[in-house]
């Protein structure tokens, strides 16, 4: 089931453009930081509500500061492993259909 976070509560929302494989490109990513039991990076594709999150220490470790690379890799992996599997199952359960509605205009 998609996770939603109200970005209007963030002090600052930044944007970055990325070009993940299997997605309509370019995508604009909106991201910001919140203290959720530790500083956390919250990010989403502009025009969607589903929010991805990763603790800032983990993000800096896995991305070496290249956030665009991290966002790209996550979206490519999400499409190839999760979304395509759900599509083969014809979005059989409600929470899968929520993702299909959320991303139908963004995933090829």
C-alpha positions as CSV (number, residue, x, y, z in Angstrom):
1,X,0.0,0.0,0.0
2,X,1.4,3.4,-0.9
3,X,2.9,5.6,1.8
4,X,1.9,9.2,1.7
5,X,3.6,12.1,3.4
6,X,2.5,15.8,3.4
7,X,5.4,17.6,1.8
8,X,3.8,21.0,2.8
9,X,5.1,20.2,6.3
10,X,8.8,20.1,5.2
11,X,10.9,23.2,5.7
12,X,12.3,22.9,2.1
13,X,11.4,20.8,-0.9
14,X,14.2,20.4,-3.5
15,X,13.9,19.0,-7.0
16,X,16.1,17.0,-9.3
17,X,15.6,15.5,-12.7
18,X,16.5,11.8,-13.4
19,X,16.1,9.4,-16.3
20,X,15.5,5.9,-14.9
21,X,15.1,3.0,-17.4
22,X,11.6,1.8,-18.0
23,X,10.0,5.1,-16.9
24,X,8.7,8.1,-18.9
25,X,11.7,10.5,-18.8
26,X,12.7,12.8,-17.5
27,X,11.2,12.5,-14.1
28,X,11.3,15.3,-11.6
29,X,11.9,14.1,-8.0
30,X,10.8,16.2,-5.1
31,X,12.7,15.5,-1.9
32,X,13.2,17.0,1.6
33,X,14.2,16.0,5.1
34,X,12.2,15.5,8.3
35,X,13.1,14.3,11.7
36,X,11.2,10.9,11.9
37,X,13.1,9.2,14.7
38,X,16.2,10.5,13.1
39,X,16.8,12.7,10.0
40,X,15.1,11.0,7.0
41,X,15.0,11.8,3.3
42,X,11.5,11.8,2.0
43,X,11.1,11.7,-1.8
44,X,8.5,11.2,-4.5
45,X,8.0,11.7,-8.2
46,X,6.4,15.1,-8.8
47,X,2.7,14.6,-9.6
48,X,2.4,11.5,-7.4
49,X,1.7,11.0,-3.7
50,X,3.6,7.8,-2.8
51,X,6.6,8.8,-0.7
52,X,9.8,6.8,-0.4
53,X,11.9,7.3,2.7
54,X,15.5,6.5,3.7
55,X,17.4,7.6,6.8
56,X,19.9,10.3,5.8
57,X,22.9,8.3,7.2
58,X,21.9,5.3,5.0
59,X,21.3,7.6,2.0
60,X,24.7,9.2,2.3
61,X,26.3,5.8,2.7
62,X,24.7,4.1,-0.3
63,X,24.8,7.2,-2.6
64,X,28.1,8.8,-1.6
65,X,26.1,12.1,-1.9
66,X,24.8,11.4,-5.4
67,X,21.1,11.4,-4.6
68,X,20.1,11.3,-8.3
69,X,21.9,8.0,-8.7
70,X,20.1,6.6,-5.6
71,X,16.6,7.8,-6.8
72,X,17.3,6.3,-10.2
73,X,18.4,3.0,-8.9
74,X,15.5,2.6,-6.5
75,X,12.9,3.4,-9.3
76,X,14.6,1.0,-11.8
77,X,14.6,-1.8,-9.2
78,X,11.0,-1.0,-8.1
79,X,9.8,-1.2,-11.7
80,X,11.8,-4.4,-12.6
81,X,11.1,-6.4,-9.4
82,X,7.8,-5.2,-7.9
83,X,5.7,-3.3,-10.4
84,X,6.3,-5.7,-13.3
85,X,5.5,-8.6,-11.1
86,X,2.2,-7.0,-10.0
87,X,1.4,-6.2,-13.6
88,X,1.8,-9.9,-14.5
89,X,-0.7,-10.7,-11.7
90,X,-3.0,-8.0,-13.2
91,X,-2.8,-6.0,-10.0
92,X,-4.7,-8.7,-8.2
93,X,-5.2,-7.0,-4.8
94,X,-6.3,-3.6,-3.9
95,X,-2.9,-2.3,-2.7
96,X,-1.4,-3.3,-6.0
97,X,-4.1,-1.4,-7.9
98,X,-3.2,1.7,-5.8
99,X,0.3,1.5,-7.1
100,X,-1.0,1.0,-10.7
101,X,-3.1,4.1,-10.5
102,X,-0.3,6.1,-8.9
103,X,2.3,5.2,-11.6
104,X,0.3,4.3,-14.8
105,X,1.4,7.6,-16.4
106,X,5.0,7.2,-15.4
107,X,6.0,3.6,-16.0
108,X,6.4,2.3,-19.6
